[in-house]
Amino acid sequence: MTDKQQQAEILLEAMPYIRKYQNKILVIKYGGAAMTSDELKESVMRDLTLLSYVGIKVVLVHGGGPEITETLNRMGIESRFVGGLRYTDKETAEVVRMVLSGKVNKSLVHILNAFGAKAVGLSGIDGNLISCAKESEELGFVGKITGIDTELILDCLGAGYLPVVSTVGGDAEGNIYNVNADTAASALAGALKAESFILMTDTPGLLADKNDETSLIKKVYVSDIPSLINEGVISGGMIPKVQCCKEAIRKGVGRVFITDGRVKHSILLELLSDEGSGTMFVKGD
């Protein structure tokens, strides 16, 4: 088979999946190596542009922990973490808003538009998209999500735009909150009743043996998650990610995927091929 014939076969394989996702909402949580490597960043943005071209309603949700830490360091503000979450006082919350909604968000919008997408940058504050309260006094202005208003995103999607959402939230008193990007993306996917939700990570997916990247578990039923946690298959930092997957499905998302952001075109491989590339979470039979 020639290279041209192989390309044609790939397109034919993708066709039923493109049909399945046309005019459906896809939420992507973007982070990890794919966010810090310029080469991977451009690859992801190009892939998302392609998905929007074929009629898929893409919503991109991002954090930006490394950029926040770098900016705080330059400003002489020490980063402090409590239970893996960044302690956020009022000054730090303003820096988070500046970095996520300004620098990171607009950079991604610029790249997407350069590739031909119609991207628009939003934050969780816009249109009361993400309403928050304090997660705890110990964490300061780290946000616990109290409400999601999808009207603005749906308006953008209806007008043909690709919304890029930075994960800061607010409350009725005007306070700004730093919101965990996985949690925010899961909540948005659930509120939008997305067809699929993809979390990009720095692992191939859920592994049967965390030290063996070839031990990928391709499919997980939500009902099996508690036993996998008890067995230690799901452990450490993977537990909150999997809980986000579970919560999204509980709220009506069709399928949730954990994919490897270190691999070029992992999103396309997951969505538009028979084999897939990561771990798929589903409600069950």
N, C-alpha and C positions, 0 to 999 in steps of 0.2 A: 504494500500500500504506500502510495506517495504521501509526502507531507501535506499536499493540498487535499488529498482524499481523507487523511486523518483529521484535518481541520473541519472538513465537511461533516465527518462522523461526529465530532464533538458538538457541532452546532445542532445536528439532528438529535443527539442525546439530550441537549439542553432544552429543546423545543417544548416538550410537555411540561417541564418545570416552569418555563417562562409563562406558558399559558396558565398554569396553576396560580402563579403569583401576580399576574397582571391585575392592576387596580386594587391590589391588596396592600396592606400596610406591613412594612418590615422595619423593626427597630433594631439598630446596631449600637451596642455599647462598645466604644472605641477606647483602647488604652494599651498599656504594656509596651513591649518592644516596638509594636507597629506605630506607636505614637512618638517614640524617641528617635527612631531611625528615619532620616529623610527619605531614603529609598523606599522603605516599607510604607511610609506615610503617603507618598505619591502613588504607590501601587494600590493602596486601599481606596484613596480618593478617586482614582481612575475606575476601579471596579464599581464603586457606588454610582459614579456617573453613568456607567454602562447599564446598571440595573434601573436607573431612572429613565434612561432612553427607551427601555423595552416595556415601560408602563408600570413599573413597581414603585409604590409610594414609600420612599425611604425616609426614615427619621434617624439622624445620627445624634447620639448622646455621648458626651465626653466629660472627663475630669481633667486633671493636669497636675497631679501631685509633685512630680519633679520640678516643673516650672515654678510652682508655688514656693517650694523649698529654696530654689535658686534665688528667687526674688527676695524672699525673707532674709536670706543670708546676706545679699547685697545691701539690704536696708539695716543690717545689724540686729535683726529680730530672731531670737532663737526658736527653732521648731521643737515642740514638745509633744510627745505622743502618749496617750492613755489607752491601754488595751488595743493598740494598733491603730487608733484614730487620732487625728491631729487635734490637739487642744487649740481652740479658736476663741480668742478674746475679740473685742470689738475692732481693734486695730488690725488683727490678722484677718478678720472677716472682710474688711475693706480691701485688703491685699488680695484675698481669694477672689473677690468680685472683679477686681482690676485685671488680674492675670487670666482667669478663666473666661470672663465675658468680653474682655478686651483682646489681650494678646493671643491666647490659644484659639478662641472661637473665631476671630476674624482671620487668623492665619488659615484655618481649615476652610472657611468660606471662600477665601481668595483662591486657594488651590482648586477647590471644586469648580468654581466659576471659570478658572483658567482652562479646565478640561472640557468645559461646555455644559456643566450642570447649571440649574437655576437655584443656587443655594442662598439661604437667608439665615443670618445668625440671630439666635434667641437665647435668653437666659430664663431660668426658672422664675425670675421676678416678673418678666413680661406677661401681661394678661393674667396675672395670678396663676401662672402655669403650675408652679410648685409652692404650695403653702406649707409652712413649717412651724414647729414649736421646738423648744430645747430638748435634745435627747436626754441630757442630764446636766446638772450644775457642774459636775467634774469636767465635762468636755467644753463648757462654755457655749459658744454659738455654733455648735454642730447640730444640724437640723434633723429632727424626726418629722417625716412627711405626714401632714394632717389632711392634705387634700390635693387633688390634681384636677386642673381645668383644661380640657383638651381643645377648647373652642379655637384658640389662636393657631394651634398646630393643624387642626382640620381645615381651617380657612387657608392656611399656606399650602397644604397638600391639594386642596381643591383648585387653587390657582396655579398649580403646576410647580410649586417650589419644593426644594429639598431642605427641610428645617434642620439646623445644626444647633443643638441645645447644650448650653453649659449648665452644670449642676450646682447652681446657687439658688436658694429659696428665700422667701420672706414671710413676714407676718403682718397683721393688721396694724401693729405699732411702728412699722418701718424698720424693724431689725432685719439684718442680712444673716443668712445661715450657710455654712459649708455643708453640702449634702453628699454622702457617699454616692459615687457615680453608678455603681452596680445597682444599688437600691433604687436610685432615681430612675434609671433606665427600665428596671423591672416594673416599677409603679406606672411609668408612662406606657409601657407596652400593654400592661393589663388594662389601663384606663382606655386605651385606644382600641382594645380588642384586636391586637395585631395578629396577622396570620402567623408570623414567626418573630422570634426575638433571639439575637445572636450576641453572646458575650465573647469578646476577643480577649484572650489571655496569653500567658507565656508558657503554656503547656499544650500538648496535642489535644487535650480533653481530659475526661476522667479516666484514670489509669487503675487497672486492677492491682498493679504494683507500682507505687509512686517512683521507684528507682529504675523502672523499665519503661521507656517511652514507646516500646512496641506493644505494651499490654493495654492498648486503648480499648475501652468499653464503648461500643458503637451506639448502643441504645439502652436507655434507663427508663423504667416506669416510675412515676412519682411515688407509687405505693412501696417501691423497693428502697427508697432513700433512707428511712430510719434504720433498716437492717444493714445497709452499706455503711452508715455512720457507726453503728455498733461494732461492725467487723473491722473498722479502721480503714476501709477502702476510701471513704470520704473523710478526710481529716484536715486539720490545720486551716490554712487560708481557703481551702476548697469548700469548707462547710458553709460559710456565708454566701459564696457564689452559687452553690447548689440550692441553698434556701431561697435565693433570689429567683432561680429557675422554677422552683416549686411554686413560689408565690405568684409568678407570672401566669403559670398554667392554671392555678386555682382561680385567677381572675379572668380567664377566658382566652389566653393566648393559645394558639393551636399547637405549635412546637417551639421548643427552646433548644438552642445549640450552644455548646462551649467549643470554640475553635481556636486554633493556634495562630495568633497574630504575627508570629515570627516567620510564617510560611506565606510567600506571595500567593495571592489569589485564593486564600483559604475560604473567603466568603463565597466566591463563585463556585468553588469545588463543593462546598457544603450544600448550596442551594440548587445548583443547576447540573448536578451529575448524579449518576446512579450510586456511586460509591460513597460520596460524602467525604468529609475530612476530619470531623471531630466527634463529639458525643451529642446525641440527640435525646432530649427529655420529652416524654409524652405522658398524657394523663393515664392511658391504659386502655385495654380492650373493653 
